[in-house]
Amino acid sequence: MATSAWGKLRGLSNLDQIGIVSSGFGAISGGIGAYYASSAEKYRTKSLALALEHKKDMALFNMRMAESQAQHLNRAYNKQFQIATLKAGARKSTARATFAARGIQMGVGSTKDAFVSDEIMKELDKITMNSNKVRAVENQRLRGVGLGIQSTMLGLSADNMFATASSISPWMNVSSSLLTGAGNFAKIAGPLLK
């Protein structure tokens, strides 16, 4: 008469019975451990993706701020240019009035040289101020371009992390762990229950 598996199990020594039962529980606990480990990894990956997405948003915000600062610099330099032009015009008109009040003939000799030198200096100042303005504004805009590139790269990394998180399947890991545990259980219990 065929003996049932339960009957065969009862016929084994206590040590063999403990080995079989602990192997079964080992397979189950391995499956539970695999589930929670892969769940934790999935949430860790999602959290990393959210952190990257936040960094991307901050880089975009800073890019917009860099453009705003570039526009502010442009306005500030234009205002500075206007003030310098007004001061130069006031200086020139004061000098003309002073020379005329003293009876000095305008546009001849040293007065001509003085006004030509003043015009040259005024043009050099304008060129220098414009050069400084262009450099400051373009540096700020270049910083914004760098932040835009950085935000794109962070966005791609965040998308990749979200894709990785969605590919992590706790149940797939449980089934894999249970199959491995069942194989070990069969390896231990099979010879003993024959």
Number of C-alpha atoms within 10 A of each C-alpha: 3 6 10 10 11 9 11 14 19 13 13 13 11 11 9 17 17 12 15 22 15 13 21 20 14 17 22 17 16 18 24 18 16 21 20 15 14 19 18 13 16 21 14 14 21 20 16 17 24 17 14 21 20 16 17 24 16 14 21 20 15 17 24 17 15 21 19 15 17 23 15 13 18 18 14 13 19 15 12 14 17 13 12 16 16 12 12 16 13 12 13 15 12 12 15 17 13 12 14 12 9 9 9 13 13 13 12 10 9 11 16 13 12 14 16 13 12 15 14 12 13 16 13 12 15 16 12 12 17 16 12 13 21 16 12 17 22 16 14 21 21 16 16 24 17 14 21 19 15 17 24 16 14 21 20 16 17 24 17 14 22 18 14 14 21 13 10 16 14 21 16 14 21 23 15 15 21 22 14 15 21 18 15 17 21 16 13 16 20 12 8 16 19 9
